[in-house]
Each structure stands twice: as structure tokens, then as C-alpha cells.
């Protein structure tokens, strides 16, 4: 963008100086070609990022976004970069193969195998909560009845432990939740402080980038102005040289014609 603007200034100076009138000289064609090369890049294959968004104001001009020129320019830049970047089919070959089973547990692995085999999920077993009586063939078996009594006593003790846990939770669960909530609040405050630090760092980085780009932009503008001035002076010098060469050539022709006329008069 800046090179094209600078080249346009040079052509304006050339037209104002009268150098562009008529056919271009060889020197003019060389300089014109150098200007076009300067606008495309430095060296073949070298990618130069020429973007100072805090300094370039051309994209914010009225009517640029509304007319669609901004989208067309962006699409043209993307297309140009796509032509330069030609990835191969194996451009990710330097990366190792992903290990999807690194975080799998035995339970997850068994569940994945069940899903792969399309087997239904196992329902929650309620057998431990049942109190079955001895079968009809063991109605008179004391051992079978003793096992049923032991099972009933185990279930009763289990329910008693659950009731005791509920009573303990009703007494101390509130304080435990308060402590958990306090820890959660401290974690949130710490995360918010880290977020504020990160936002401040981003803002400082943006301000630093803006200052660097504005400083570089002012230097570029000064250098472009100096470059245009020097190029215009070179064209002024070239035009003067061409005029002097024409005058010398005309003087030589006039002098030669005068010599021929004198020779004729002598004879």
C-alpha cells in the first residue's frame, strides 16, 4: 500500500516535470520497472509482512467497506498468500501419531468395548437390598434360615450406618459446605486477579505495538517523502541532461551546416 502510494507520487512528479510526455526513455523504463518490482517484494520467494494496522488508514476511508472493496482486497491478499504457500500431503508428518488411549481407565475401556459390541447397559443391581426367604425345599433347613437372618442383620446394620451418616451430615454438613464455598470464592478471586493481570498485559502489549507501529509509520512517511524528493530530483537532472544533449546535438548540427556553407562559399 505504501509502495504503491509512493510510486504514484513519483509518477505524478514525472508527469509534472514533463518527463512522461512522449515515448519513455530507456532510463525511464528501467526506473518504472524497478518501481513495480519494489511494490511486489524484495527477493523471489521471500515473504515480507507489510502491515501496520495502527498506521495504515486506507481501509478506514469512507465508502471502502460499504462498496465491497475491502472484502475484495482481503480476498486478493488471501489468494496471493495461498499461491505462495503450497503444502504437501504429508505436511504434518513431523508430528507423532496421537495416543487416544493415554487417559483411558479400565472402566472407560470396558464401557467402550461394550458400546463397540452393541451390548445393552447393565442395570443397577438391587439384589443386595433384597431379603429372600429360603426356598420351598429348604423350609425346614436351619442353616438356610440362619443365612437369611444373617443377611437381614447385615442389611439392618447397613441402614443404621446410613441413618447415622445422615445425622452427622445434618449436624456438620452445613459447615462443610460453608468451608467449600469459601474455598470456591477464594479460587474465583484468584482467577479474577489472574484475568485482570492478563488483560492488563494484553492492553500494555497493544499499546506497545501501537506506539511501535506509529513510530515506524512516521519514519516510513519521512523516508518515502525523502525518496520521492530524491527521485524527482533525479528526473529533473535526467531531463536537464536530455535537454543539454539535445542542445549540444543541435549546436553540432548547426556548426556542421555552417562549416559546409563556408566550404561551399570558398569554392
KALIN-V242668 format. One record per backbone hydrogen bond with DSSP energy under -1.0 kcal/mol. CO is the residue of the C=O (numbers start at 1). NH is the residue of the N-H. Records with the same first field share a line. If there is no record, write none. Layout:
CO=NH, NH
This chain:
1=5
2=6
3=7
4=8
5=9
6=10
7=11
8=12
9=13
10=14
11=15
12=16
13=17
14=19
25=29
26=30
27=31
28=32
29=33
30=34
31=35
32=36
33=37
34=38
35=39
37=41
43=46
52=55, 56
58=61
61=64
63=67
64=70
68=72
69=73
70=74
71=75
72=76
73=77
74=78
75=79
76=80
77=81
78=82
79=83
80=84
81=85
88=91
90=93
92=95
99=102
105=109
106=110
107=111
108=112
109=113
110=114
111=115
112=116
113=117
114=119
127=130
135=138
138=141
141=145
142=146
143=147
144=148
145=149
146=150
147=151
148=152
149=153
150=154
151=155
152=156
153=157
154=158
155=159
156=160
157=161
158=162
159=163
160=164
161=165
162=166
163=167
164=168
165=169
166=170
167=171
168=172
169=173
172=176
173=177
174=178
175=179
176=180
177=181
178=182
179=183
180=184
181=185
182=186
183=187
184=188
185=189
186=190
187=191
188=192
189=193
190=194
191=195
192=196
193=197
194=198
195=199
196=200
197=201
198=202
199=203
200=204
201=205
202=206
203=207
204=208
205=209
206=210
207=211
208=212
209=213
210=214
211=215
212=216
213=217
214=218
215=219
216=220
217=221
218=222
219=223
220=224
221=225
222=226
223=227
224=228
225=229
226=230
227=231
228=232
229=233
230=234
231=235
232=236
233=237
234=238
235=239
236=240
237=241
238=242
239=243
240=244
241=245
242=246
243=247
244=248
245=249
246=250
247=251
248=252
249=253
250=254
251=255
252=256
253=257
254=258
255=259
256=260
257=261
258=262
259=263
260=264
261=265
262=266
263=267
